[in-house]
């Protein structure tokens, strides 16, 4: 996608051909800085400390993290260590384990002396595949948006509500939930996007709103609890979100607060879509509420907030009394019954075991690439 008219991807190899550059998303929207990842430890930090965010991008960063480990030491012990340390960085996003499993399977059959090259080739292949998958999600999602726009009784822009960030910053390029919006905007479809701020880390306010502004797409930032009010008053035509892990039966795990949006959408007959690539589907899980591990993050993300102060400096401010305890669950699970359809790179499926299995032509428990 474009930033100030210049095409960028969220992750790329540096000029030396082995280190990796990522956009440090902690600093957006106030400034763009690239962080250089040169070691396995730095790749782990980038994922765990949320320099990179979004399930697909986490997976690709992990793939390059393995490549960095092979650059330093291509031994079996190093490969095992890389897998173990990267797997521990974020427990919820299944793309992380998908990427690590694919990297390990690829490299285990390669002699150590050839592993570095094989690792970088595999990581690059996965990155390009992510771009293709996300653009295909955009094409299939565009059809959904066009159909809803044509069926509406009211005039004016197609009004879309989204939660968290599922744009190109969450992937290598294009994004998942935002990809159809970018495609629709490019065709001249009149749009209005309601952007949840997405507390506690404000990915909507800092990332989604920034992306939409860069593309010139009309949008309004709203606090997380406004969505239900908008739906009650007929001001939302559809909701579309991404996913960090989707079960074989169609349950969608996404940023905390997604479940409440799905409930409000269901109560007000507003279609609710999840957009995601194959790497986000966990075919081994059937009950998302009971089986998906939900990350609990630092209390400080709730009790404090980052932004630019009156002097134009990035700063952190306290919001709560000094000794107040906070609970900070990173994700929740939206049951399949609340999901209208799932938009993937292969098409649009019912949020069900049959719908996903038919789309991917897989038996339950299988993985695909």
C-alpha positions in Angstrom: 0.0 0.0 0.0 1.0 3.6 -0.2 2.4 6.0 2.4 2.6 9.6 1.3 2.3 8.3 -2.3 5.2 5.7 -1.9 4.5 2.0 -2.0 5.6 0.1 1.2 5.3 -3.3 2.6 5.3 -3.9 6.4 8.3 -6.2 6.3 11.3 -6.5 3.9 14.8 -7.8 3.6 17.5 -5.1 4.1 20.1 -4.3 1.5 22.6 -6.8 3.1 20.3 -9.6 2.0 20.0 -11.2 5.4 18.7 -8.8 8.1 15.1 -7.8 8.1 13.4 -4.4 8.4 9.9 -3.9 9.9 7.8 -0.8 10.5 7.8 -0.2 14.3 4.1 0.1 14.7 4.4 1.4 18.3 5.3 4.8 16.9 2.4 5.1 14.4 0.6 7.3 13.5 3.0 10.0 14.7 6.0 8.9 12.9 7.3 6.1 10.6 10.5 4.3 11.7 12.0 1.1 10.5 13.4 -1.3 13.0 16.2 -3.7 11.9 16.0 -7.3 13.1 19.4 -9.0 13.0 19.0 -11.8 15.5 16.5 -14.4 16.7 16.2 -12.5 20.0 15.3 -9.3 18.1 12.6 -11.1 16.1 11.1 -12.5 19.3 11.1 -9.0 20.9 9.5 -7.5 17.8 6.6 -10.0 18.0 6.1 -10.1 21.8 6.5 -6.3 22.3 4.2 -5.6 19.3 6.5 -3.8 17.0 4.7 -5.9 14.5 1.0 -6.8 15.0 -1.6 -8.8 13.1 -1.7 -12.6 12.9 -0.4 -12.9 9.2 2.5 -10.4 9.8 3.4 -12.2 13.1 3.7 -15.4 11.1 5.9 -13.9 8.4 8.1 -12.2 11.0 8.5 -15.5 12.8 9.6 -17.1 9.5 12.3 -14.5 9.0 13.2 -15.0 12.7 14.0 -18.6 11.9 16.0 -17.5 8.9 18.0 -15.1 11.1 18.7 -18.0 13.5 19.9 -20.1 10.6 22.2 -17.2 9.5 23.8 -17.3 12.9 23.9 -21.1 13.4 22.2 -23.6 11.0 22.5 -26.6 13.4 19.6 -28.8 14.6 19.9 -27.3 18.1 19.6 -23.8 16.7 16.5 -24.7 14.7 14.9 -26.2 17.8 15.7 -23.2 19.8 14.3 -20.8 17.2 11.1 -22.8 17.0 10.7 -22.9 20.8 11.5 -19.2 21.5 9.4 -17.8 18.7 6.5 -20.1 19.6 6.4 -18.6 23.1 6.1 -15.0 21.9 2.3 -14.8 21.4 0.0 -17.7 22.4 -3.2 -16.8 20.5 -2.4 -16.1 16.8 -2.3 -19.5 15.0 -0.4 -18.0 12.1 2.7 -18.0 14.3 2.7 -21.8 14.8 1.6 -22.3 11.1 4.7 -20.4 10.0 7.0 -22.1 12.4 5.8 -25.6 11.5 6.3 -24.9 7.8 9.8 -23.5 8.4 10.8 -26.5 10.6 9.4 -29.0 8.1 11.2 -27.4 5.3 14.5 -27.1 7.0 14.6 -30.5 8.8 15.2 -32.2 5.5 17.9 -29.8 4.4 21.6 -30.3 5.3 22.8 -27.7 7.8 25.2 -26.1 5.3 22.2 -25.3 3.0 19.7 -24.3 5.7 20.4 -20.6 5.6 19.6 -20.2 2.0 16.6 -22.5 2.2 15.2 -20.6 5.2 15.4 -17.2 3.4 13.8 -18.7 0.3 11.0 -20.2 2.2 10.3 -17.1 4.3 10.3 -15.0 1.1 7.9 -17.5 -0.6 5.6 -17.2 2.4 5.6 -13.4 2.3 4.7 -13.4 -1.3 2.0 -15.9 -0.7 0.6 -13.7 2.0 0.4 -10.8 -0.4 -1.4 -12.9 -3.0 -3.8 -14.3 -0.4 -4.7 -10.9 1.0 -5.3 -9.4 -2.4 -7.6 -12.4 -3.2 -9.4 -11.8 0.0 -9.9 -8.2 -1.2 -11.4 -9.4 -4.5 -13.8 -11.8 -2.9 -14.7 -9.3 -0.2 -15.3 -6.7 -2.9 -18.1 -8.8 -4.3 -19.7 -8.9 -0.8 -19.5 -5.2 -0.5 -20.9 -4.6 -4.0 -23.8 -7.0 -3.3 -24.7 -5.2 0.0 -24.4 -1.8 -1.6 -26.8 -2.9 -4.4 -29.4 -4.3 -2.0 -29.6 -1.3 0.3 -32.7 0.9 0.3 -30.9 4.0 1.4 -28.7 6.3 -0.6 -25.3 7.6 0.5 -22.1 5.8 1.2 -21.8 2.2 2.2 -21.3 2.3 5.9 -18.8 -0.2 7.3 -17.8 -0.8 10.9 -14.4 -2.5 11.7 -12.6 -3.4 14.9 -8.9 -3.5 15.6 -6.5 -3.3 12.7 -6.7 -5.8 9.8 -5.1 -3.6 7.1 -1.8 -3.9 5.3 0.1 -3.2 8.6 -1.3 -6.5 9.9 -0.1 -8.4 6.9 2.7 -8.0 4.4 0.5 -6.0 2.1 -3.3 -5.4 1.4 -4.6 -6.6 4.7 -7.6 -8.9 5.4 -10.7 -7.0 6.6 -9.5 -3.7 5.0 -8.5 -5.3 1.6 -12.1 -5.3 0.3 -12.4 -1.7 1.4 -9.3 -0.7 -0.5 -10.6 -2.6 -3.6 -14.0 -0.9 -3.3 -12.5 2.6 -2.9 -10.3 2.0 -6.0 -13.4 1.3 -8.0 -15.0 4.6 -6.9 -17.6 3.0 -4.5 -18.8 5.6 -2.0 -17.7 4.4 1.5 -17.8 5.5 5.1 -15.8 3.4 7.6 -16.4 3.6 11.3 -13.1 2.8 13.1 -13.3 1.4 16.6 -10.4 2.9 18.7 -9.9 -0.7 20.0 -8.7 -0.2 23.5 -6.5 -0.9 25.3 -3.7 -0.5 22.7 -5.8 1.6 20.3 -4.9 -0.2 17.1 -7.9 1.2 15.4 -7.1 4.8 16.3 -3.4 4.6 15.6 -3.2 2.1 12.7 -6.6 1.7 10.9 -7.4 5.4 10.9 -3.9 6.1 9.7 -4.1 3.6 6.9 -7.5 4.9 5.7 -6.2 8.4 5.8 -3.3 7.5 3.6 -5.7 6.0 1.1 -8.1 9.0 1.2 -11.0 6.8 2.4 -13.7 8.7 4.5 -13.7 7.4 8.0 -14.7 8.3 11.6 -13.0 7.2 14.7 -15.4 6.0 17.4 -15.0 4.7 20.9 -15.4 1.0 21.2 -18.9 1.2 22.8 -20.5 3.4 20.1 -21.0 0.5 17.6 -24.2 -0.8 19.1 -25.7 2.6 19.2 -24.9 3.1 15.5 -26.4 -0.3 14.6 -29.6 0.4 16.6 -30.1 3.6 14.5 -29.5 2.0 11.2 -26.2 3.7 10.6 -24.1 0.5 9.8 -24.6 -1.6 6.7 -22.1 -4.3 7.6 -19.3 -5.2 10.0 -16.0 -6.7 8.9 -13.2 -7.8 11.1 -10.0 -9.9 10.8 -9.1 -12.9 12.9 -6.1 -14.2 14.9 -7.4 -17.8 14.9 -10.5 -19.3 13.4 -11.6 -22.8 14.3 -12.5 -25.6 11.9 -16.1 -25.0 12.9 -16.1 -21.3 12.2 -15.6 -19.7 15.6 -13.6 -16.5 15.2 -11.0 -15.4 17.7 -10.1 -11.7 17.3 -9.1 -8.6 19.3 -11.0 -8.2 22.5 -14.3 -6.5 21.9 -15.1 -8.3 18.7 -17.6 -10.6 20.3 -19.7 -7.6 21.6 -19.8 -6.1 18.1 -21.0 -9.4 16.8 -23.8 -9.6 19.4 -24.9 -6.0 18.5 -24.8 -6.8 14.8 -26.9 -10.0 15.4 -29.5 -8.1 17.4 -29.8 -5.5 14.8 -29.7 -7.7 11.6 -26.4 -6.2 10.5 -24.3 -8.7 8.5 -21.0 -9.6 10.3 -18.1 -10.9 8.3 -14.6 -12.1 9.2 -11.8 -11.9 6.6 -8.8 -14.2 6.9 -6.3 -16.4 5.0 -5.9 -20.2 5.2 -3.0 -19.7 7.7 -5.4 -18.3 10.3 -7.6 -21.5 10.4 -6.8 -23.9 13.1 -8.2 -27.2 11.8 -7.4 -28.9 15.1 -9.8 -26.8 17.2 -13.6 -27.2 17.2 -14.7 -25.1 20.2 -13.0 -21.7 20.2 -14.4 -20.5 23.5 -13.0 -23.6 25.3 -9.9 -24.5 23.4 -8.2 -21.3 22.1 -5.7 -19.9 24.6 -6.5 -16.2 25.3 -3.4 -14.0 25.9 -3.5 -11.9 29.0 -1.2 -8.9 28.6 0.4 -6.4 30.9 -1.9 -4.4 33.2 0.0 -1.2 32.1 -1.7 -1.3 28.7 -5.0 -0.6 30.4 -3.9 1.7 33.2 -1.8 3.9 30.9 -2.1 5.3 27.4 0.5 6.5 24.8 0.2 9.5 22.6 1.8 12.8 21.7 1.9 15.5 24.4 1.5 19.3 24.0 5.2 19.5 23.2 4.9 17.1 20.3 6.7 14.3 22.1 5.6 10.7 22.4 4.6 10.2 26.0 2.8 7.8 28.3 0.1 9.0 30.7 -1.5 7.3 33.7 -5.3 6.8 33.5 -6.1 5.0 36.7 -5.4 5.3 40.4 -1.9 4.2 41.3 -2.7 0.8 42.8 -5.7 -0.2 40.7 -5.4 -3.7 39.3 -6.3 -4.2 35.6 -7.4 -7.3 33.7 -6.1 -7.2 30.1 -7.3 -10.1 28.0 -6.1 -9.6 24.5 -8.8 -11.5 22.5 -12.3 -12.9 22.7 -14.1 -15.6 20.6 -17.1 -14.9 18.5 -19.2 -18.1 18.0 -19.8 -19.2 14.5 -23.6 -18.6 14.9 -22.9 -14.9 15.0 -20.8 -14.8 11.9 -22.6 -14.2 8.6 -19.8 -15.4 6.4 -16.1 -15.9 6.4 -14.2 -14.3 3.5 -11.0 -16.1 2.5 -8.6 -16.1 -0.4 -10.5 -19.0 -1.9 -13.9 -17.5 -1.7 -16.7 -16.8 0.8 -17.8 -19.6 3.1 -20.4 -20.3 5.7 -19.0 -20.0 9.2 -19.3 -23.8 9.7 -17.2 -26.9 9.5 -18.9 -27.9 6.3 -18.5 -24.4 4.8 -14.8 -24.2 5.5 -14.0 -27.8 4.6 -15.8 -27.5 1.3 -14.0 -24.3 0.5 -10.6 -25.9 1.2 -11.5 -29.4 0.3 -10.0 -30.7 3.5 -10.9 -33.2 6.1 -11.0 -31.8 9.6 -7.6 -31.7 11.3 -5.7 -31.0 8.1 -3.5 -28.0 7.2 -3.0 -26.4 3.9 -0.8 -24.0 2.1 
